[in-house]
Amino acid sequence: MKLVEPPSCSAPSTIVFIGRNSRGQWIAQEQNGLYGGLFVSRAQAIKYALFENGQHPETIVELPREIELDMGKTPNLSQRAA
């Protein structure tokens, strides 16, 4: 049996930003800092974002400027209330 971690985000309206950092690595990060990661390719960043946001490609925004992974944000948990 393969265990799969459930998506971190249940709200489909959550925006996920993807783009490259200053070293050319791909970043995916939820707008409120609930989740994010560093990836070797754009395809992997998008795959992760889709998994985390419940397969909603319309909520993924690719940024033309550099983006840095910021895991120090305090997430706004009031938006996650189920």
Order of alpha helices (4+ residues) and beta strands (2+ residues): beta-beta-beta-alpha-beta
